[in-house]
Amino acid sequence: MGGTKISGALSDLDGNLIYKHTIPTNVHEGELSILARIIEVIDKVIVGSKIKIDQIMSIGIGSPGTLNVKTGVIIAANNLPFKNFPLIEAIKQRFDLPIFLDNDANVATIGEHILGAGKGTQNMLYITVSTGIGGGAIINGNIFRGNTDNALGIGHTTIDIDGRKCKCGNNGCIEAYSSGTAIAKLANEAINRGENTSLNNYNVVTAKEVVREAENGDGVAKRVLDFSLGHLGIYIANLIKIFDPEMIVVGGGVSMAGEIIFSKINEVIKENCLEEIVSQCKIIPSKLGRDAGIVGAVALAISKSN
C-alpha cells in the first residue's frame, strides 16, 4: 500500500505469485475510501486466482508510515491520510483470517531475505531509493524492528542539520538529497536557473530523465546524479560502519537505472569505509524489483504463520 497505488497478490507457500491486481490509492478520498480499496484488491486477487477463501492461510500488509504492528494500527503516514487508524481490525470485519501489518520497507526487507537477493544471509540491510528512501535490517536472521517497531526510518535521518528542506518538515534528511524526488527537484532547479542542459528538451523532468541524459553525457544531469549519489554513497558507508552487514540490497525505482547508479555508489563507499569491512559486504540490486513490496507482504504472512 502506497501513496499512489495499492497492489495485491495471491501466492503459494513458496512465494510464487499466482495472481496480481493493482488500483490507484486515491488518497484525496480519505481513510474509509482507501480501506474499501484495500478490501477490493483482496477480493479481486481471490476471485482472479480462482482460490476459495477457506484455502487462504493469512494476509500480509505492508504500509508506509509510523505503525503499531502489534495492534495493527497506522499511527501516521506522510503520503496517506490515516491517523491512528485500526487497519487490521477494520479488514478483519470483512475477512476472518490472520492478518499481519508491517512497515513497507520492512516487508520488502523480509521478502529479499526469504525469497530474494538476501536469501541465506544472517545480517543484511535493504534500502529502497524511489519516491522516498526507506530501509530495513535483518540481524542474526531476524527482522530488526526496534523498541516501537519503527526502526530503520533511514530516509529521515539527518545528514546536514542546515541542509535542504525535507517534506517531513526537518532539514537535511538523506531523502531530500538522494531520493528520486530529490534528483528530479535538483534537476528542475538547474533548469529554472537557466543552465544549458538537454533536460530542457523535456516537458516533465523526473529522475528517469536525469539518468538518461547523464548516460548521454549531459553535464548538468551528471552533476545532479553525482551530488545525489555521492550523498547516498556516504550514507551507505555509514550504515556499513554501524551494522557491518554481509550484504546491502538496494531496491526502488532509482536502483533500476543499473550500472550508472551502482558504480558511483560503490566508488564513494570505498573512499569512505575501511577496506577490511567493505570488502566483506556485497552491495547488489534487488532481485524482487518492482514486486518487492508485494512479495515482501507474502513473505511477512508466511513467516508469521509458520
Summary of the structure (lengths in Angstrom):
residues: 306
radius of gyration: 19.7
end to end distance: 23.7
largest distance: 61.7
contacts: 1064
relative contact order: 0.14
helix: 46%
strand: 21%
